[in-house]
Amino acid sequence: IEDYDTDNEGSSKAEEFDFEVVVGDTISTGHKRGDTIENLIMEVKSIKFAHNKEFSDCINGIFPALLQIMLEEAREMTRGSEMVKIMTCAKQLLAKENGWGYGLLRPLLQEDIDRFTLIECLEEEALNDDSPFYNLFRMMLQVLHESELVTDEVFEQWIDERQEEEDTDSGIGKLFNEPFVQEFVEWLQDDESESESGSDDDSD
C-alpha cells in the first residue's frame, strides 16, 4: 500500500493543477492590473501550449472570469437595477471591436467548438445557485449574437442540440425551455428565415 501511495504522488500533484482556474485567475489578475490584451493572450497561449490544451479549454477558463468581472463592475455602479447594471457592463466588455473582453476572446475563437463553448459556459454560470445570469441568459445570448462572438451557425447547432434534450424539468433543458429563452430562439429562427427569403429574392 505504501508503494502505491508513493507512485501516485506525481499524478495527484498533476490533478491539483486546474487549467481552467489558472487561466481564469490570469485574466482576473490581468484585468485588475490593467495588463494589455496582447500580453494576456500571449500568457494564456503559453499556458495552453505548456499543458497541451485546446482553445475551447482556454474559453472555459476565460469566459467565467469575464462574467465575474461583469458582476464586480456592476456592484461599483450606483445607478440602475442589478440587471440593468450587469447588462451595461456586459455590453461594454463584449462590445464588438472595442470591448476589453471582446478583444481577449476574438483571437481565441478559432473553430465552432470554441464559440459553442461560450454558450456552454454561460449555461453553467446561469445554473449556479442564485446566479443573476439565469434571468439574464436570453439577454446575454443577444450580446454574444450582436458582437458576433457566436455565429448564427453555432446558435443553430446549439438550438438543435438543446431541442433534443430529454430532461426539460431541470438543468440545461429547463433553462432552454424558459419562455424568455424561447423568445430568443424564435427571434433567431425568424431572422434566419428572413435572411434566406431575402437571398432568394436577390437571385431571381
C-alpha positions in Angstrom: 0.0 0.0 0.0 2.9 2.4 0.8 4.4 1.8 -2.6 1.0 2.6 -4.2 0.8 5.9 -2.4 4.4 6.9 -3.4 3.7 6.1 -7.1 0.6 8.3 -7.1 2.2 11.4 -5.6 3.1 12.7 -9.1 -0.4 12.1 -10.5 -2.1 13.7 -7.5 0.0 16.8 -8.0 -0.9 16.9 -11.7 -4.5 16.7 -10.8 -4.1 19.7 -8.4 -3.3 21.9 -11.4 -6.7 23.1 -12.6 -6.0 24.6 -16.1 -9.3 26.5 -16.3 -8.9 28.0 -12.8 -5.3 29.1 -13.6 -6.4 30.7 -16.9 -9.4 32.4 -15.2 -7.1 33.8 -12.4 -4.7 35.0 -15.1 -7.5 37.0 -16.7 -8.9 38.4 -13.4 -5.5 39.4 -12.2 -4.5 40.9 -15.5 -7.7 42.9 -15.6 -7.1 44.4 -12.2 -3.5 45.2 -13.1 -4.5 46.8 -16.4 -2.4 44.4 -18.5 -2.7 44.8 -22.2 -4.9 42.3 -24.1 -1.9 41.3 -26.2 0.1 40.3 -23.2 -2.8 38.4 -21.6 -3.4 36.5 -24.9 0.3 35.6 -25.0 0.2 34.4 -21.4 -2.9 32.3 -22.0 -1.4 30.7 -25.1 1.8 29.9 -23.3 -0.2 28.1 -20.5 -2.2 26.4 -23.3 0.8 25.0 -25.1 2.6 24.1 -21.9 -0.3 21.8 -20.9 -1.3 20.7 -24.4 -4.8 22.1 -24.2 -7.3 23.2 -26.8 -8.6 26.8 -27.4 -12.0 25.6 -26.1 -10.3 24.8 -22.8 -9.0 28.4 -22.7 -12.5 29.7 -23.3 -13.7 27.5 -20.3 -11.3 29.5 -18.1 -11.7 32.9 -19.6 -15.4 33.4 -20.1 -16.4 32.6 -16.5 -13.7 35.1 -15.3 -15.2 37.7 -17.6 -18.7 37.0 -16.2 -17.3 37.6 -12.7 -15.7 40.9 -13.9 -19.1 42.0 -15.1 -20.6 41.3 -11.7 -17.8 43.1 -9.9 -18.0 46.2 -12.1 -21.8 46.2 -11.8 -21.5 46.3 -8.0 -19.5 49.5 -8.3 -22.2 51.3 -10.3 -24.6 53.4 -8.4 -27.5 53.8 -10.8 -30.0 51.3 -12.1 -31.3 47.9 -11.0 -28.9 44.9 -10.7 -30.0 43.5 -14.0 -29.5 46.8 -15.8 -26.1 47.3 -14.3 -24.9 43.8 -15.2 -26.1 44.1 -18.8 -24.5 47.6 -19.1 -21.2 46.1 -18.1 -21.7 43.0 -20.3 -22.3 45.2 -23.4 -19.3 47.3 -22.7 -17.0 44.4 -22.0 -18.1 42.4 -25.1 -18.7 45.3 -27.5 -17.6 44.4 -31.0 -14.1 45.8 -31.8 -13.5 47.9 -28.7 -14.7 45.8 -25.8 -11.9 44.5 -23.5 -13.5 41.1 -23.2 -14.2 41.0 -27.0 -10.5 41.8 -27.7 -9.5 38.9 -25.5 -11.9 36.3 -26.8 -11.9 37.1 -30.5 -8.4 35.7 -31.4 -9.0 32.5 -29.3 -12.3 31.6 -31.1 -10.6 29.5 -33.8 -13.4 27.0 -34.5 -17.1 26.5 -34.0 -16.5 24.3 -30.9 -14.8 27.3 -29.2 -17.8 29.5 -30.0 -20.2 26.8 -28.7 -18.1 26.7 -25.5 -19.1 30.3 -24.8 -22.8 29.3 -24.7 -22.0 26.3 -22.5 -20.0 28.5 -20.1 -23.0 30.9 -19.9 -25.4 28.0 -19.3 -23.2 26.6 -16.5 -22.9 30.0 -14.8 -26.7 30.6 -15.2 -27.4 27.3 -13.4 -25.3 28.1 -10.4 -27.4 28.7 -7.3 -28.7 32.3 -7.0 -26.8 33.4 -10.2 -28.3 36.6 -11.8 -27.3 35.1 -15.2 -30.3 32.7 -15.1 -32.7 35.6 -15.7 -30.2 37.4 -17.9 -29.5 34.3 -20.0 -31.5 35.5 -23.0 -30.0 39.0 -22.9 -26.5 37.6 -22.7 -27.2 35.4 -25.7 -28.3 38.6 -27.5 -25.0 40.3 -26.6 -23.0 37.3 -27.9 -25.0 37.5 -31.1 -24.6 41.2 -31.6 -20.9 41.1 -31.0 -20.7 38.1 -33.5 -18.6 36.2 -31.0 -21.1 33.4 -31.6 -22.2 32.9 -35.2 -25.7 32.1 -36.5 -24.5 28.6 -37.5 -23.3 27.9 -33.9 -26.6 29.2 -32.5 -28.4 26.8 -34.8 -26.3 23.9 -33.7 -27.0 24.8 -30.1 -30.7 25.1 -30.7 -30.7 21.7 -32.4 -28.9 20.0 -29.6 -31.0 21.6 -26.8 -34.2 20.7 -28.6 -33.2 17.1 -28.3 -32.7 17.5 -24.5 -34.9 14.9 -22.8 -34.9 16.4 -19.3 -36.9 19.6 -19.6 -37.7 19.9 -15.8 -34.2 20.7 -14.6 -30.8 22.0 -15.6 -30.0 22.9 -19.2 -33.3 21.5 -20.5 -35.3 23.7 -18.1 -33.2 26.8 -18.9 -33.6 26.3 -22.7 -37.3 25.9 -22.4 -37.8 29.0 -20.3 -40.3 31.4 -22.2 -37.7 34.2 -22.3 -35.1 31.9 -23.9 -37.6 30.5 -26.4 -38.4 34.1 -27.4 -34.7 34.5 -28.4 -34.8 31.1 -30.3 -37.9 32.2 -32.2 -36.4 35.6 -33.0 -33.2 33.9 -34.3 -35.1 31.5 -36.4 -37.4 34.2 -37.8 -34.3 36.3 -38.6 -32.7 33.4 -40.3 -35.9 32.8 -42.4 -36.0 36.4 -43.5 -32.3 36.3 -44.5 -32.9 33.2 -46.6 -36.0 34.6 -48.3 -34.1 37.9 -49.0 -31.3 36.0 -50.6 -33.8 34.0 -52.7 -35.3 37.3 -53.9 -31.9 38.6 -54.9 -31.2 35.6 -57.0 -34.5 35.9 -59.0 
